[in-house]
Amino acid sequence: MDYKTWKTDTYKIEVDYDACNGNGTCVEVCPTEVYELLHDKAVPVNIEKCIECCACVDNCPQQAITHTSC
């Protein structure tokens, strides 16, 4: 499995790159623009802006995103 992990002092976001198909739902639903698609994969490039709302986790059709706060 190809998991990529990003961390802050209080939480961790993990994206399963095998499952992520780059459809961009996480980009669209994130209210603080945490995600971008890079090489057709979700990347939390602005992880410090995350408000831990779990919209990315709840709306990913592939269930490719996990977040320690969700």
N, C-alpha and C positions, 0 to 999 in steps of 0.2 A: 504494500500500500504506500502511496505517495502523499504523506501528510506534511503540510507546511504550517509552522507555528509562529505566532507573533505574541509578544508579552508586554505588559506594563507592570507596574508595581502591584496592581490589585487584581488583574484578570488576564486571561489568555484566550486568544482566538486561534482556532485551528481550521484549516481548509483541507479537505480531502481532494487532492488534485485528480485522483482517479475518477471520483464521482462528479466533480465540477465540470459542467459542459459549457460554461461561459455565457449563459443566456442573459445575464445581467440583472436578474431580479434583485439581488442584494444591493446593487448600485441604485436601482430605482426606489427601493423601499427604505433605505437608510436615511433618516432625517438629518443626519449631520455629515453626510458625504464621506464616510469612512472608507468605502470601497471604490476601487477602479478595476477595470478588466485589463490585465496585462498578459499578452500572449494567450488570450482567450481563457484566462483563469481569474478568479476573484482574488484580489489582494487588498488587505486592509492598510492602505498606504497612509491613512490618517488615523491610526489606531488611537492616538491621544484624544481625538474628538469624540470617541465612542461614549454614549450616554447609557449604555447597557440596557437598551430597550428591548433587545432580542428580536427585532423585526427581521434581521438577516437570517437568523436561525429559524424562526417561525415561517418564513416565506420561501425559503430555498426549496424548489421542487425536487432537487436531488438529495436533500438533507446532507449537503456537503460541508456545512459550516457548524462548528460547535463553539460554544462560548461558555466559559466557566461561570458566568453570572446567570445563565439561562437554564 
